[in-house]
């Protein structure tokens, strides 16, 4: 199910018919995080939020909705009976964009159901190819279902199962990776290891006896001095980051700090929207791409960074060093647990294999979806040595992420798998 949902997202979250290689740099820079950004004072940002008339502050939180009937709602409801303009449903454009991306051969399997949905937009129902399917039973039926009696009485909501292309026996689809058979089991042969021992001392690879043998110092077995954005990640670095999660999770129990971070999130998003007006970057995906450094930014906006710095100092990090190392650890942990379908989809996107299928998108929607997909790539952007450092202590790392429920306060740390 996860594989199907993710590939559905991948068909939408891509750029228009421009080259992926040429367009990637335009979107990558919007996910960079500058820990020393010169932000305006928090009071100035809060004043902008208060002055925004389109922002209803009565709906900040679900427990503060209020009991008064809003005058704005009354004006909107009253205008329904006075307006001669066609009311546009919120999902109309989304449904039309999805229909345009689908092959016309699939219309007979979705059109009859759309004609039965109450409140469906007339513009959708009159779309060429959908309009002709009203009360029509599909002509092409999958071979697996042809023997069923009275199948024409099937609910229109299930017509999609009649399409032969949804059945695995119909043919190979390049969108879904094929399952590979497991590696064959090799019978244990003692003579093989006796011959191998003549060329290398196998005791050097046994954890209990490894320290007894002379060996060179592995630079990846020690902490990195003054880690930065481009320094390597070692296994001790990743474990040190995992130790800080417990202290940061304790900050989440401080309700006042939690509310301040939520307010800082609004301030940060407002300021970034002013710097890049109209650019469709999802704040949630941007937080997931670099969750640790984004958390530092929000603490600095409200002037509470000392609380975070004290937790990082317990493991020998400065606040900036912790931000860089933590983001690398999170990305490497995601990459180490990446499914085959996620890796195949990201690879296909980077190679531009999906350009043709998204050329039908409107420019604005394609631009927004491309930016979102670039953010998903940033979530898994980890070099192989960083992934190996996390795998060295997989059990400890998995336990530390599980203890905080894969949430750094309210920044998600897990991926889309």
GIWOLIN-V394401 format. One line per field, one symbol per residue. ss: DSSP state (@ for helix, = for strand, . for the rest). phi: phi as a letter, one per 40 degrees, with the letter a starting at -180 (. if undefined). psi: psi as a letter, one per 40 degrees, with the letter a starting at -180 (. if undefined). A space follows every 50 residues. Layout:
BEGIN
ss=???
phi=???
psi=???
END
This chain:
BEGIN
ss=.@@@@@@@@@@@.......@@@@@@@@@@@@..........@@@@@@@@@ @.....@@@...........@@@@@@@@@@...........@@@@@@@@@ @..@@@@@@@@@@@.......@@@@.....@@@.........@@@..... @@@..@@@@@@@.@@@.@@@...................@@@@@@@.... .@@@@....@@@......@@@.............@@@@@@@@@@@@@@@@ @...@@@@@@@@@@@@@@@@@@@@@.......@@@@@@@.@@@@@@@@@@ @...@@@@@@@@@.....@@@@@@@@@@@@@@@@@@...@@@@@@@@@@@ .....@@@....@@@@@@@@@@@@@@@@@....@@@@@@@@@.@@@@@@@ @@@...==..==.....
phi=.ccccccccccccacccbcccccdccbcccbcbbcbccccdccccccccc ccccccccbcbccbcgbccccccccccccccbcccccccccccccccccc cccdcccccbcdcccbccgccccccccdhcccccfbcdccbcdcbccccf cccccdcbcccccdccccccicbccbccccccccccccbcccccccccba ccccbcdcbcccccaccccccbcccfcbcbccbbcccccccccccccccc cccccccccccccccccccccccccbcgccccdccccccbccccccdccc ccgbccccccccccbgbcccccccccccccccccccbccccccccccccc cgcbcccbccccdccccccccccccccccbcbcccccccccdbdcccccc ccccffbcgbccbccbc
psi=ddddddddddddgiiafihddddddddddeeihhefhgiiiddddddddd ehdehheefdieefdieihhddddddddedeeheihhhideddddddddd diideedeedddddeehhehhddddehhdddeehfhhidhiideedehif eeeihdeeddeehdeehdedihhedhiihiiihihhhhhdddddddeddi hedeehddedeeihiihhdeeiihhgiadeiihidddddddddedddddd ddehdddddddddddddddddddddghehghhdddddddgdddddddddd deffedddddddddeeiiddddddddddddddddddehiddddddddddd efeeddeeeeiidddddddddddddddddeghidddddddddfddddddd dddeffhgcfhhdiae.
END
